[in-house]
Amino acid sequence: MTNGSPAGADLPDAKIPGHRLSKILRSIADDTTRERIAIADILRAMDQRAIAALMFIFALPIVLPLPPGASTVFAAPLVFLSTQMMLRMDPWLPKIIRNRSLARADFLKIIDKAEPWLARAERLLSPRLTALTNGPAEIFVGAVCLFLSLIVLLPIPLGNMPPAFAICVFALGILEDDGLWILTGFGVTIAAIVLVWGVVWAMLASALFILSNLFA
């Protein structure tokens, strides 16, 4: 990614019924008038749904295996966005993050890989149990996502993938007002915490075993 906002045609409006995240991202990726795609473009396209949409966009790459340290690049914006969700703030990112961009060709490759999975997930999403996607429930979801984002920041081998996946589930639930997915997100969160704790415990046990042998 580099700085600079690309020029191009108007983006689809997320407020228009039927414009789901996969369609909006596909429209951005297929816009040949753009050489680069900036975070600001996605913010503008998603309107008031930008926080959850960007949380999904930043969390999804972390679910995939990444080089050591790469997850922190995506985790930092997650901390910022989940804090805004928790505080029920309007979507906003610092200019240094908002103007970050990547080549449209690279963005297109990401969308080509993610769209089939995202489209299948969206077919399962529908407005239900909406009390879990608004008001105090959304604040609580934001707090949980903030906690998960902080875990993602930790240098735990393979320990950032489960919490990032939980953030993806929460983000889709908020985007589509699907409380069932929010409940699923809580289940995934519990599983993620158990898995991460298992990894941490295994690392500590290994370190203690090595130390005990060194001084035996």
C-alpha positions, -999 to +999 in steps of 0.1 A: +000+000+000+011+036-007-004+070+001-026+088-023-063+086-032-071+074-067-095+092-091-123+074-107-161+069-112-186+072-084-187+042-061-219+023-053-238+035-023-241+010+005-274+026+015-291+013-016-310-019-010-293-050-024-258-035-024-241-060-002-204-059+007-194-084-020-211-063-047-196-031-035-161-045-033-165-061-068-177-028-082-146-010-068-123-037-081-138-038-116-136+000-120-110+003-148-110+041-145-090+037-112-053+028-110-053+026-073-078+019-045-077+040-013-092+032+021-110+065+017-128+051-013-142+022+007-151+045+035-171+067+012-188+037-005-199+021+028-212+052+044-225+045+079-216+008+075-180+017+070-168+006+105-180-030+102-171-032+065-135-020+071-132-043+101-141-072+078-117-060+052-088-057+076-095-089+095-100-112+064-063-111+053-052-121+089-073-153+086-050-164+059-014-174+067+008-142+066+046-136+071+057-130+107+048-095+118+025-088+088-007-092+109+002-061+130-002-040+098-038-050+097-044-053+134-037-016+142-066-003+122-088-030+137-080-016+172-090+019+160-122+008+143-134-015+171-129+013+196-152+035+174-178+008+173-177+004+211-180+042+216-207+044+188-187+070+169-191+080+133-167+061+110-135+080+108-098+071+102-067+093+104-056+108+071-024+086+072-046+055+071-074+069+050-051+078+022-033+044+021-039+027-013-029-003-033-029-010-070-063-019-084-048-051-099-037-062-064-071-053-050-087-073-078-067-104-069-078-101-032-115-097-042-113-126-067-101-149-038-125-135-012-157-130-032-168-166-035-165-172+002-181-138+011-210-144-014-218-177+002-217-162+036-240-134+025-266-159+012-269-172+048-273-136+062-306-119+068-321-094+092-331-113+124-326-109+161-318-073+153-317-063+190-282-080+190-269-057+162-279-023+176-278-002+207-261-016+238-255-049+221-234-032+194-214-015+221-207-049+236-197-064+203-173-035+197-157-041+231-153-078+223-138-070+189-114-045+206-103-074+229-099-097+199-079-070+180-055-067+209-050-104+208-042-102+171-015-077+179+003-102+201+032-121+185+016-155+190+023-181+163-010-189+145-027-171+174-041-142+154-061-162+129-090-175+152-097-140+167-095-124+133-121-149+120-143-140+150-141-104+140-151-113+104-182-130+117-191-101+140-186-076+111-209-095+088-235-098+115-235-060+120-235-053+083-265-074+076-284-069+110-281-106+116-282-113+153-278-150+147-243-143+133-236-122+163-243-152+185-222-173+163-194-147+167-196-151+205-192-188+200-162-184+177-147-159+202-148-185+230-132-211+207-106-185+196-097-177+233-094-214+241-072-220+211-050-190+217-047-198+254-037-234+244-010-221+222+003-197+249+002-225+275+021-248+252+048-221+246+051-215+283+053-252+291+080-257+264+100-228+277+098-241+313+108-276+302+138-262+284+148-240+313+145-269+338+167-291+316+193-263+313+197-259+351+191-296+360 
